[in-house]
Each structure stands twice: as C-alpha cells, then as structure tokens.
Amino acid sequence: MKMKGKVYLVGAGPGDPELLTLKALRLLRTAQAVLHDDLVAPEILKLIPASAQVHNVGKRCGKKKILQEEIHFLMIALANAGLRVVRLKSGDPLIFGRAGEEIEALRHANVPYEIVPGVTSALGAAAVAQIPLTHRRASSALVLLTAHQAAGSEAANWSKLAGSGATLVIYMPGKNYSEISARLQAAGVVPNTPCAILSRVTTPQQRTHLTTVGEVSAAGQLPAPTLLIVGEVVRFTDPASLAQEFFVPTITGTQGSALPTALFADFPFQSTIFENDEEPTA
C-alpha cells in the first residue's frame, strides 16, 4: 500500500531568496511537487530540484490560471500519491494567502500538513524603506488590512482602525489611489498624514514613492504587487536609502553560494524535516 505524502504550506517571503527561512530552503530542495504562486521570485523557483513536479497555480491582475478548489484537489491528489508537496506562497502563508481555505481542505481530506512561516511583504517593505512600523513616540500598534475582500465578506471598519493611531499597512491597494485616499480621510485620517507606496519590495525592480494621504491620489502607478504604509512612522524613513539599488544574490547550492556548507551540517534532512513522518514512496 502506498504511503500518504504530506503538504507543506511554505512562505517564500517578499522576493529576496536570502529572506527564505532555512526550513523553507531545505523543503524546496527536497520537494517532489511544488505548487507556487505567480509572485514567487524566479530566483527562488530555481531552487526547486529538476526532478520535482512544478505547477504554477497563481493569478495576476485578477486573472486566474486555476480555481482555488482546483488547487485544493491538486494538493490532495499529489499528497495521496505519496509525494512530498510544497505549496509555495509569496510572503507568509497565513497573511492574505488563502492558507485558511487550504488548511480546511487538507483537514477535510485527512492529509497531513505543516505550515512554514515566511517574511510577509509588510516587513520586507518596512525594511527596504527603513520605516519602523512601531515607535514608542509615534505608534504603539500595527494593523495589516487589505483593500479587497471576498464577495459577501464583512469589510474592515477603517474608522475604528484609523482612530486607534496605529500604523496601517494596506495590502493590495489597487490602482485607484484616489479611492484609498477618500476611504482613509472618511475614516478620520488627516490629509497630511505621511504614507509610502512600495512596489516589488526586496527585488531589483523595487520602487517607493513617499507622499501624504491627501496627495496619494496624484501619485503615479507603480508596478504590482504594491502595498501602502500609512502613519507617522513613515516620517522616520531615510529618503537616501530608497535610491539604493537592490541586489538579489544567486543561491545555487551550499557550495560556493551565500550560504556556507557548515550552515547545514547540523540539519540532516530526514531527522529534522520529516521526523514523525513516514518516508513516502515515490
């Protein structure tokens, strides 16, 4: 009887391959099947072994290559075939990554799974722009929200969030900055509140535009994916840092790469990644 495999919901981070966790890197290098989003950086996809099945299951600009239910079916089918499956998501799987729906499907199908966190784009963007998302003199709270939600779902109460004085990080703000500006001001955010639009963070194509809530509607469109950081903490950014070019390293293996071989010496694949698992039959 063929052993059941396992699904790993893995965060790929915002783009820079060096922001992968060690566990994510080990799982990628030993994966037998990978289902990845469109936003996962090409440099990270190159880490997948040539022997693995690779499926692009992402969507861009609202155009779906595959329905969410089809992703569920594919994950379950590959795991039931005895494969070690990596469901590779940009950023962190649990933050606006539909991991909740995929977890439900895996539980319902009785498929073993594990979640491997990643660096969410809010943290990558803040690091790139040198914006402290919290600051004891400016903001003691951080709110992550999205400008889009599923049909029929309850939208976030922006008035309560804005009134808290928290730093707001808005994922998927869309192309209509005027609408975002109007929503923020209607929620009580004053027009001169600083904000930053950040595009394709931690990649060579990253771009940032500093503005205010009142003037964000006049900002030029930056390439997706973008996010918007709103709050007094944006004043702490260093504009000079935004002009620096971003270098993405090449990670081809433990020999001669940015990751020394010794780093992996204490992490044998079978004992750390797959403990409590039975080795699946290929």
Secondary structure, DSSP 8 states (H G I E B T S, - for coil): -----EEEEEE-BSS-GGGS-HHHHHHHHT-SEEEE-TTS-HHHHTTS-TTSEEEE--EETTEESS-HHHHHHHHHHHHHTT-EEEEEESB-TTSSSSHHHHHHHHHHTT--EEEE----HHHHHHHHHT--S-BTTTBS-EEEEES---TTS----HHHHHHTT-EEEEE---S-HHHHHHHHHHTT--TT-EEEEEESTTSTT-EEEEEETTTGGGS----SSEEEEESGGGGG--HHHHTS---------STTSSS-GGGGTT--HHHHHSTTS-----
